[in-house]
Amino acid sequence: MSHTDTNRSTFAVTTPLYYVNDLPHIGSAYTTMAADAVARFERLRGKSVLLITGTDEHGQKIQRTAQKYGLKPQEHCDKVAAGFDALWQKLNIDYDRFSRTTSTRHEAIVKEFWQRVWQKGDIYLSQQQGWYCVSCEEFKEERELLKDKRCPIHSNVEVEWRDEQNYFFRLSKYQSQLEALYQERPDFIQPESRRNEVLSFVSQGLQDFSVSRVNLDWGFRVPTDANHTIYVWFDALLGYVTALLDPDSEPTLENALKKWWPINLHLIGKDILRFHAVYWPAMLTSAGLPVTEQVFGHGFLTKDGQKMGKSLGNTLDPVDLVNRYGADAIRYYFLKEIEFGRDGDFSETRFIDIVNADLANDLGNLLNRTLKMALKYCDGRVPNLNGDDILADNPLKKIGRELSDRVPQSYEKLSFSEACRELFILVRASNKFIDEQAPWSLYKQGNLTAVEQVLYSVLESVRLSAYLLSPIIPNISTDIYQQLGFSIDFNDQNLIRNSVNYSTQVVWGSLPANQKLGEAKPVFSRLEQS
Ligand code: MSP
């Protein structure tokens, strides 16, 4: 199930390269938030990480959109790509590379790759006839279409009939190699339901697919025939490879593949599974390259049961959401509330209820009231204890010690909601423990030893929760850590790499005895229903 090959000290993860037909919506933000959480988790445990995102800027869809706005395609792309970047800043996405498919470096990589596949004899000229969905940039089988020849994913879009000469990639030749790949590496496609979809698709027999277009200027010229441009998907998938180039190195495949290849994980939505799990491994095999390690296809964010999307125009504006509610609340809701892999609906009422209950009440109040007691009863310091001094029957110690393995395992299988659920069991148990133990009464009775046992175990449980939630809510975790007296900023990659020792921090009981605590301030203010 795991996306990590534990023997490698590097970890490269990608989001899709987003189409720039419009500004990002919450669906694009969803994949990116998940990728950022995985990247932060792997950085936390000491890996050298490359988080790749970017934009997919060629093809008919983009050309038409630019025309609609009366802009040159490149001008349009520049504008929208900047919009993606601005959203990633707002959402606190700590990406390492932003790959744009219109860059000249990318052109060099695509052309070199084309040549390899061409020389292998896997590209040939033939006639393409079929129904094309410009929004998907994909040919559809007649049997897949809704009535009135509409695309099943973009039900407001009519597919267009095409009958033209295209170059084709010999996908059919790779049928048995792909089947062997899926058998030998059962983890290659996750989750299981997506794997089954792919197996069933492939078992019906693979057909060659067209990799060039005529009558379309907005793309790279086919190096072996200037009358054609390269199909946008052939070009886009290679954007992942271009992203691996160091900024100052020559754009060659050899340079790009040196350090980070094969990429560990492609995070994508289920609509683009075939491209990543069938076409892409076949293309790589044809070019003589190792296949990427894992493809995870998550579900859709829906509104009234329909996929939210730019093409359908039923989206939520993520910029507006972040402006109103802040990055951590949004990140938390989507990663905790929607089982990664399944579809999920966004409801503003539910969103507000959940973040108020979990972040403001359960976690925020817990820290706040415990800190205040520590200020009063322990002179503003962590009690003079460590985890081993806490009695074995302490319920928080018991739960906390199990989480050091369990939560990392949840992250490894990309089950963010499970990670949150596990951690909030500890948080809720801590609240219950304080209520039951009533340190204020223990203090009055003069039982300072018991007070210290309670406060240490609660503060430590908050610390461990903040640590393991930091990939999802880095700002709140940083505030919690600072109030606990650490000078750790979970948004500072260098600091995390150099000074945070994962194997210590991940264990319940590592809060340093006597550490001077910071000032108690709310880490998350309750949101109001609008
Ligand atoms: N450009 C291609 C990807 C090329 S990767 C080499 C593309 N772009 S996209 O902008 O249309 O979609 C990007 C991602 O956003 C896809 O993974 C898609 O599944 C995801 N989402 C788009 N709408 C979505 C929802 N409503 N919900 C969740 N994710 C969705 O496809």
Boltz pocket constraint, residues with backbone or C-beta under 6 A from the ligand:
constraints:
  - pocket:
      binder: B
      contacts: [[A, 15], [A, 16], [A, 17], [A, 18], [A, 19], [A, 26], [A, 27], [A, 28], [A, 30], [A, 31], [A, 56], [A, 135], [A, 233], [A, 236], [A, 237], [A, 238], [A, 239], [A, 267], [A, 268], [A, 269], [A, 270], [A, 271], [A, 272], [A, 298], [A, 299], [A, 300], [A, 301], [A, 302], [A, 307], [A, 308], [A, 309]]
      max_distance: 6.0
